[in-house]
Amino acid sequence: MVDPSLNQTSAPEAVEPVAADPARRPRRRPSRADVLAIGAYVLLGVLVCLNYWVDVQHRVSSHLPTDHSWFEWLFQHGAYSVRHLENPLFSARQNAPDGVNMMANTSLLGMTLPLAPVTLLFGPQVTYALYLGGALAATAGTSYWMLSRHLVRSRAAAFVGGAFLGFAPGIVHHANGQPNFVSNFLLPVIVARVLRLGEPGRWRRDGVVLGLLVAYQIFINEEMLLLTALACLVAVLAYVVQRPRAARARAAGFLAALGLGGGLALLLTAYPIWYQFNGPQSYRGLQGGVFHNWGEDLMAFVTFARDTVAGDEAVEKTIGLTEQNTWFGWPLVLVALVALVLLWRRSLPARIAGVLVLVFTVAAIGPKVRFDGVETTVDGPWAYIPDDLPLVEMMMPTRLALVVAAAVGVLLALAWDAAAGYGRARVPAPRAAADDAGTTAAKATPARRWVRPVGYAAITLAVLPLFPRPLPAQPIDPPPHFITAGGWRPYVPAGRTLVPVPIPSNVHGLPTLRWSALTGHEFPVPGGYFIGPNLDGEGVFGAPNRPTSTLIYASMDTGTVPALTEENRRQAVEDLRFWKASVVVLGAHPREAVLRELMTGLIGPAQRVDDVWLWDVRPLVG
């Protein structure tokens, strides 16, 4: 439906051809510029992850250490599933004995399974750091491909746009422990495919390719796929409004290809999606719609992000109460607005990008407008959206701003291409063609040649402050030797669990969650870091606390052991039976003395085995 060569000179709309695509650009083989661009993106990916590589075995994200450990656990889950030929949609190695529905969590199965050999050879820490930098570079690379092949002529313009799309402040923010949100390398390809739907004689092939891409993206990040689908919907509607005759001419092929692609994607993912919503440990929405209040602060749009060379963590503490999905800084906002004004009449892609910026900026505000860290009384758009609306119930308003970031990246590429166009003399194009292209119609004149260096300088000065810094990392202690050396094996027979203290949760027990990940999931553990159902079937973070885990967390928080009763001891034995425990293990911990006193008071004296305190509870639980 959408003209695939919006950057090309084409016939006026009144005589726009339908049966052929004469403006299609011939295929271009990778050039030296392409290789240099990809190389630069790879170096940027290495830079962002540099602090991990300093000591990759013993460092995690300083901002989201628990998320970092969760994804290390996920890479090990992929390796475990491949090695043991188990269903990857479910895991019994966490939250024993109930397990975890992996499709109902951010499982990244589309990458953890193919990378299983890397994880088995080098461990999940190496796989995590390698994949994180690679995903950032790959997203920039596919964005560069999409821009250079479909929207702009200048390779430099495509490089700038691709770099921003791959390393935008919001994307680098999510790189702190959330690699699923930087795994966007298929999205530019999906967008390019959607915008080419409806070309004569190609609907079957285009539909099949789109269906395969969408199906695979479902196993990488469904939320980003949903955001991309919403962006494509708005872009297509904007095109229809502005090019109604061309849209009507391509409508039949577009809808046929879209239907074929959607049907194929649904066929390929029907069972996993059913499993996600109806399989064991599935849930319906999040308790209380906790994400709906997370809207983007208006001041965040003009603030420099934390992980950029111009960022300031002190400012983050004021307005960074939600995710940093915009944080463009005022120079980029100013340049983007000027570019949009200058390109509005001349460039259809720029107008579509402008519509995306407007729509998704408003949508990202949330239920209440926030300004400079203060929640105002002004209602935002999400105040009128029910918390329990299907699909929407799991969305976080601020993440809609990631579409704004993508549109700004496209605007940067178009603006650079426009500036480059002023340095080249051309024959004037027809009015409609100039309107579509926006960067190729004007013939350079001496009076306008200043536009090129000024444009380059403005864009460069706007994006340089957003150059990413290496992500902050913090050291983390390795698991006890008793765990890594297999000293636990005689104590944990098949069908039983090892109970680490503290029990892993979304707040406590980060080191003990890694015990499972770094030993190849060889023993199951209770608790964990995941989303699962509560008694009402609503999604909650982590396993519902049992009396013993509640006592453990309370003792850690206060640093003291409460007075224990026989009821506490009875509940401890009951909890151990529920967890199918065979042994309780306490390693080195800042609250080691308190936790040892607590567990001794509940289940008796411990024995020192290697470098851990151990309670063999098999006589207690039977």
Summary of the structure (lengths in Angstrom):
residues: 622
radius of gyration: 27.0
end to end distance: 67.3
largest distance: 91.6
contacts: 2220
relative contact order: 0.12
helix: 57%
strand: 8%
